Amino acid sequence: MTGERPLVGAFSVDVEEWFHAENVRTAAPPERWSELPSRVEGQVERLLDLLDAHETAATFFCLGWVAERRPALIRRIAERGHEVASHGHDHRMLGELGPDRFRDDLARSKAALQDASGVAVLGYRAPTWSIGPATDWAFDALVEAGYRYDSSVFPVRHDRYGDPSAPIVPHRVRRAGGSLVELPPLVRPLLGMNLPAAGGGYLRLLPFGWTRAAVARAVRSGRPVMLYVHPWEIDPDQPRVSLPLLRRWRHYAGLGRVEGRLGRLLAAHRLGRAIDLVEAFERREEEETGIPTATAAASSAASPGGPR
């Protein structure tokens, strides 16, 4: 799946059902999830076939909730050469969970994913990008749980998430108990602001030229690209629920054009797994410092709260 072109970034899939999305929570609350029609299996199979067609290995950030109900799907993802990582268990934003419930959510998700896939889970992405200045306690829990990297901090200003002061390139987050690598999603710097361009709703709702130009600019500058999509975003036939106008637009607009746009991006650029970006980052660290990554990560406990 590697091809001959240089790797310019990673492609990722946040594996969740259509009713897990924050935009539809009011119409599809958690107590109704078990009675709603599941569509994630067919959606993920289509994405797997698309990735095969473009000889691309990706990272699938999977909900533990899905893994408990569709373990064979998680195993197929791993068997087809992709990385299985965690998207948490119940798709709850971290501000809603708090530190103690977050640790429980992390443990339950990791156990479900590793049982289903048979491989170690090294990466995490928070539901709705919900690690930010008010929830950076999550890094302590991630380090404690043995995660090697995170991809949850969106360096933009948004009504639900984001940290516009966060770095827009991979970087090491240092905490009292250790450290991990942070992989931010792609943004497009413009007029002193970071504007989102990483895929998902931005791929659906904005002109394709916006994302294409953002990727090209990042590639020219040598900045690694992190793109993402949700399985329900390639499924225009998913059930419709009654939502306020803005949430309806955010969730349903542009569903019919995402798969084609993804194909064009995958054809134009060689993308890989998140762990591939982490390993490339760690190699650069070792070259620059002369210190093996494992040693540097362990010694970060002596420098708590270091720069992000």
Secondary structure, 3 states (H helix, E strand, C coil): CCCCCCCCEEEEEEECCHHHCHHHCCCCCHHHHHHCCCCHHHHHHHHHHHHHHCCCCCEEEECHHHHHHCHHHHHHHHHCCCEEEECCCCCCCHHHHHHHHHHHHHHHHHHHHHHHHCCCCCEECCHHHCCCHHHCCHHHHHHHCCCCEECCCCCCCCCCCCCCCCCCCCEEEEECCEEEEECCCCEEEECCEEEECCECHHHHHCCHHHHHHHHHHHHHHCCCEEEEECHHHHCCCCCCCCCCHHHHHHHHCCHHHHHHHHHHHHHHCCEECHHHHHHHHHHHHHHHHCCCHHHHHHHHHHCCCCCC
